Amino acid sequence: MNKKIGFIGAGNMASAMMNGIVKQGLVAPDQILASDKYQEALTRAKALGIPVTTDNSRTAAFADILILAVKPIYMEEVITGIRDSIREEQVIVTLAPGKTIQWLEANFGKPVRLVRTMPNTPAFVGEAMAALCPNKMVTEEDLAAVKTIFESFGKASVVPENMIDVVTGVSGSSPAYVFMFIEALADAAVLEGMPRAQAYEFAAQAVLGSAKLVLESGKHPGELKDMVCSPGGTTIEAVRVLEDSGFRGAVIEATKACIDKARAL
């Protein structure tokens, strides 16, 4: 990719993104510039060979694709500080939930190419799922470049903006639900005598393999579940208990609550 990439905000998610970009050789480290007010964040970027600064305007002036990886509460302040440095041909990528394209355009106060995104924490291991929502200024070439960046640390899909809060519930926040499930599975194994580290390995690998089977087999999750449930067997007994406990209903309600919260931000 023949693009310079700027990161304003070099925290955990930005660090995972930069690691994927560098690891995949998408651009050389010196084609990235990261700015942050915290030295700890800048140290992580420097460890990847990426130049750093505390000057957001310098990063904005440097980048062809500028990624605003800051928390929603800081977004207005950051935009105000870089607004005069933004060029018409630049692409601005945001990660902040709750900040709509309309809000972002209003705060820039001039025509800008914007892609609102929602990645998730599996970016740390190159397995993110990210949603991309471009505004009307973004060209097909712009969007392809942004998609290539996000695919360097996982998968990316273009969605309409009215689905971005749904994405928050189904993939942005859902790693937390999955971690709880893995922990509960492991706790059950520990209860029955398995060492804790081994229990986490078995539970996590079972979740990883199951997810991969859904993605690669093309089969409906219900069909895959039925393949494991032998008549009168152990698995269908466990499924019965999960259904009695409202397992699927609890997941649906929790995800809906997450989506409702995202919409209210």
N, C-alpha and C positions, 0 to 999 in steps of 0.2 A: 504494500500500500504506500503510495506516494503522498502521504498526508502527515502533517504535524498534529499531535494530539496534546491537548492541555487538560490538566485536572485541577480544578479549584476545589480543594478538599482532598486530603490524602489519607483519610481514615481507613477503617477496615474494608469496606466495600471497594473503595477506590484502589486500595492496595491489592486486593484480589484481582481486580480488573487489570491493573498494571502488570501484575505477575503473569496473567494469561497472555496478554499482548506481547510481552517480552519473550516468554517461554515459547510461544508459537512463531516467533520471528516476524510478527506482522509488521512492525517497524523497529528500527534500532532504538536502543534506550535514549540516545541523544536527540531523537525526534519526538520525545515526550518531555513535557515540563510540568512539574507538580508544585502547587503552592498550598501552604497551610500555615496557620498561626502557631501550631503546636510542633515542637521540635521532634517529639517522639514519632509523629506521623511522617515528618520529612526524613527521618533516619531510615524508616522502612523503605521509602522510595529510593533513597541514595544507595541502599544495599542492593538494589536492582540495577544500579548504574544510571539511574534517571536523575537529571539535573533538577534542582529544587530552588524555591524562592519563597519569601513571605509576601511577595507583591502580587496580588491577584491581577492587577492591570497588566503586569508584564506577561503573565500567563495568557491572559485574554488576547493580547497583541500578538503573541507567538503562534497561537493555535489555528489550524484550519478547522479542526473539530474540537470544540471546547466542552468538556464534561463538568457540569456543576454537581459535585458530589458532596453537597452540604445538607444539613438537616433543614427541614421546612422552616423552622423558626428563624434561620439565618438567611434564607433565600432572598428576601427583599433587600436586606442590607448588602449582600454580595452583588446583586444585580445593579443596585444604585452605584456601587463602587466601580463597576466595570462597564457600565452602559456606554460611555463615550469611547471605549476602546473596541467596541464590537463593529465588525465590518459586515457589509451586506452579503458577501459570499461565504461567511462563516456558518457552520452548523453548530447550534447550541443543543447539547444533550443534558436533560435533567433527570435526577434519580429520586427527587423528593415526592413522597406521597402527598396527596391533597392539593398540590399546586397545579391547577388546570392550565391547559394551553391558553385559554382566554386570560387567565390571571397573569401568566408569564408574559404574554404579548403586551398586556396593559402596563406591566412594570418596566418592560424594556422601552416602551413608548415610541417604538419605530419598527418598521418591518424587519423581522428576523426569521431565520430558518430554525425551527424548533422541533426536537424529537423528545417527547416525554417518555420515560422508560420506567420499568419496574423489574429489576433483577432480584435474585435471592442469594442467600448465603452459600449454597453449594458452589458458587463461583470460586470459593477458596480451594476447591479440589477440581476445578475445571468442568463442573457439572451444573452450572446455573441454568435456570429457565427464565428468560427475560421477555417482557412485552414491550413493543415499540409502537408509539403513537405519533406520527408526524403531523405537523401543521401544513397548511396549504402552500406555504413557501418552499417546502422541501421537495427537491427533485428526486426522480428515481435513482439517479447516480448518488445523491446525498444519502438516501435511505439505504442503498446497497452498501455504502461505505460504513455507515453506523452499524448495520446488521453484521458486517464482517468483523467489526470490533467485538461485538457481543458474542459472536460465535467462536471467538478465540478462547473463551472460558465457559462454553456451554452451548445451549440452544437459544434461539431467538425467534420470535414470531410477531408479525404486525397485527395489531388489534385496533378496533375503533376505540376512541377515548371513553365511550360510555361503558366499556368493559374493563377499564383499568382497575377499578375498585374490586371487581370480581377476581381479577388476576391477583390482587393483594391477598384475598382470602384463599384462593386455590393453590397459589405457588409462592407468593411473596412471604406470607406468614406461616404457611403450612409446614416448613421444616421444623418449627417448634412443636407442632402436634406430633410429627413423626418421631422426633427425639423423645417425646413423652412416651410414645408407644414402645419404642426400643427399650427405654428404661424400665417400663412396666414388664415387658417380656423377660428382660434380664433379671428383674427382681423375683419373678416367679421361678426362674431357673435357680437363683441363689437360694430361695426358700426350700427348694428340693435338693440342695447340696452342691450345686455347681459353683466353682470359684468365680468371683465377680468379673475378672478380666475375660475369662473364657465365655461367660454368659453374654457379655456385651458383644464379643466377636460373633457368636452364633446368631444372636438376635439381629445385629446390624447387617450381617451378610445375608440373612434370610430376607430382610427388607430390600437390600440392594438387588439381590437376584430376582425377587418378585417384581420389582419395578422394571428391571431390564426385560423380563419376560413379557410384561404388558406392552412395552414399547416395541419389542422386536418380533413378537408373535403376531401382532395385529388382532389377537383374540379379545373378546369382551372380558372384563375382569370377572364377571359372574361365571362365565364359562371356565376360566382358569381356576376359580374357587371350586367349582363342581368337580374339576379333575382331581383335586386333592381330597375331596370328601367321599370316602368309600362308604357304602351302605353299612350302617350300624357301627361305624368306625370311630376312631379317636377324634378326627378332625371335625366331623359333623357334630360331635358332642360339644366341642369347644365353640363351634359356631352357634349352637343352640344357646349356650350360656351368654355369649356376646349379644345375641338378639334379645334374650330375656332382660339384659342389662341396658338395652337401648343404645347399643354401640353405634350403629349407623345414624340413628336419630341425633345422638350427641354430636357426632362429627358434622352433620349437616347444620345443626343449630349453632355450633361453635364457628363454623365457617361463615354462616350468615351474619353472626354478630360481628365478626371481623370485617366483613364487607360493609355492614351498616356503619361501623365506626370509621372506616376509611372514607365513606361518603360524607360523613359529618365533619371531617377535618377542614 
